[in-house]
Amino acid sequence: MIEIHNIHKSFGGKKVLDGISGVFETGKINLLLGASGTGKSVLLKCIVGLIKPDLGSVTFDGTYFTNNKLDIRQEIRRKIGMLFQGSALFDSMTVEENVDFPLKMLTNMSRKERIERVNFCLKRVGLEGANRKMPSELSGGMKKRVGIARAIAPNCTYLFCDEPNSGLDPQTALKIDELIKEITEEYNITTIIVTHDMNSVIEIGDKIMFLFEGKKLWEGTKDEIMDTDIKELNDFIFANRLMRDAKRIEEEDREEEQEREAEEHARLEKNKPAG
Ligand SMILES: Nc1ncnc2c1ncn2[C@@H]1O[C@H](COP(=O)(O)OP(=O)(O)OP(=O)(O)O)[C@@H](O)[C@H]1O
């Protein structure tokens, strides 16, 4: 579990994060949702320690991270896997070398053990045998898979993904979402995904935190998100026509159900034996 408390961050007098607190649960997909420029990526970077918050703290499974001693921060960092926007593979390295990279940097594994681990991770993301390929030979979806294999290679406890779907067609995006969800549940990882994709919310969002202009305006589950009365959140969700249609259909179904129940009730009342 990751806990953040009262995170503030400004750049040159411009407030980007304004006192954000919350909990990200283990074995769950935790989404940071919000429009462009609302501070999602900055919050993610504050959590992993790439940006130092001006105020506030982050705790990983009870261990204080922000401003803690370097060796403790490094120990936590070793447990973090990152999937960057655009995959960020090393173009001059093969797939195998890309996935092996964090193992070389972060573990004392022998070469044989590392290659076994690389092969295991490639198989897990559906890329068995792609070891010798170069990133330039891969599709966008395959690159994301290599990025996921690289992120989980050192047995990460925490997984951070910055818009893992960007640039993918809807079908491939769904497959990548499902893969991240499966891996999260299988290895009991605390996963945080930055997104503005409502499809991801509906498909895999166990817990959602909605940011607006640097503030947390709402948090809840995907089943609750369609029924809030927060204007900014509704404007965000229903800017998407498919979401408006989904909401309309849900409301029509609910009305039909209520009518059916009322008719059934009236029928039972009518047929009640007198006295
Ligand atoms: N290093 C930085 N220096 C100055 N300003 C920054 C820096 N990083 C981010 N910002 C500003 O902080 C604000 C929030 O940026 P952030 O990247 O977190 O938005 P976002 O919600 O992730 O948007 P998107 O969905 O477009 O990626 C933006 O106005 C951005 O210009």
The ligand as an SDF file (V2000), in Angstrom:
LIG
                    3D

 31 33  0  0  0  0  0  0  0  0999 V2000
    9.6220   20.3840  -14.4720 N   0  0  0  0  0  0  0  0  0  0  0  0
    8.6390   21.2690  -14.6260 C   0  0  0  0  0  0  0  0  0  0  0  0
    8.8950   22.5920  -14.5860 N   0  0  0  0  0  0  0  0  0  0  0  0
    7.8990   23.5070  -14.7060 C   0  0  0  0  0  0  0  0  0  0  0  0
    6.6030   23.1880  -14.8780 N   0  0  0  0  0  0  0  0  0  0  0  0
    6.2930   21.8730  -14.9420 C   0  0  0  0  0  0  0  0  0  0  0  0
    7.2860   20.8600  -14.8190 C   0  0  0  0  0  0  0  0  0  0  0  0
    6.6670   19.6450  -14.9010 N   0  0  0  0  0  0  0  0  0  0  0  0
    5.3600   19.9150  -15.0800 C   0  0  0  0  0  0  0  0  0  0  0  0
    5.1340   21.2250  -15.0990 N   0  0  0  0  0  0  0  0  0  0  0  0
    3.8140   21.8760  -15.2480 C   0  0  0  0  0  0  0  0  0  0  0  0
    2.9400   21.2850  -14.3300 O   0  0  0  0  0  0  0  0  0  0  0  0
    1.6250   21.2010  -14.8610 C   0  0  0  0  0  0  0  0  0  0  0  0
    1.1130   19.7950  -14.7200 C   0  0  0  0  0  0  0  0  0  0  0  0
    1.8560   18.9480  -15.5860 O   0  0  0  0  0  0  0  0  0  0  0  0
    1.6540   17.3740  -15.6580 P   0  0  0  0  0  0  0  0  0  0  0  0
    2.6230   16.8630  -16.6640 O   0  0  0  0  0  0  0  0  0  0  0  0
    1.6770   16.7880  -14.3200 O   0  0  0  0  0  0  0  0  0  0  0  0
    0.1700   17.2750  -16.2430 O   0  0  0  0  0  0  0  0  0  0  0  0
   -0.6580   15.9690  -16.5920 P   0  0  0  0  0  0  0  0  0  0  0  0
   -1.9070   16.0300  -15.8030 O   0  0  0  0  0  0  0  0  0  0  0  0
    0.2040   14.7550  -16.4220 O   0  0  0  0  0  0  0  0  0  0  0  0
   -0.9680   16.2280  -18.1330 O   0  0  0  0  0  0  0  0  0  0  0  0
   -0.9580   15.2280  -19.4010 P   0  0  0  0  0  0  0  0  0  0  0  0
   -2.1620   14.3660  -19.2520 O   0  0  0  0  0  0  0  0  0  0  0  0
   -1.0450   16.1570  -20.5540 O   0  0  0  0  0  0  0  0  0  0  0  0
    0.3580   14.4720  -19.3700 O   0  0  0  0  0  0  0  0  0  0  0  0
    1.7050   21.6930  -16.2970 C   0  0  0  0  0  0  0  0  0  0  0  0
    1.2660   23.0330  -16.3380 O   0  0  0  0  0  0  0  0  0  0  0  0
    3.1860   21.6000  -16.6090 C   0  0  0  0  0  0  0  0  0  0  0  0
    3.5710   22.5740  -17.5540 O   0  0  0  0  0  0  0  0  0  0  0  0
  1  2  1  0
  2  3  1  0
  2  7  2  0
  3  4  2  0
  4  5  1  0
  5  6  2  0
  6  7  1  0
  6 10  1  0
  7  8  1  0
  8  9  2  0
  9 10  1  0
 10 11  1  0
 11 12  1  0
 11 30  1  0
 12 13  1  0
 13 14  1  0
 13 28  1  0
 14 15  1  0
 15 16  1  0
 16 17  2  0
 16 18  1  0
 16 19  1  0
 19 20  1  0
 20 21  2  0
 20 22  1  0
 20 23  1  0
 23 24  1  0
 24 25  2  0
 24 26  1  0
 24 27  1  0
 28 29  1  0
 28 30  1  0
 30 31  1  0
M  END
$$$$
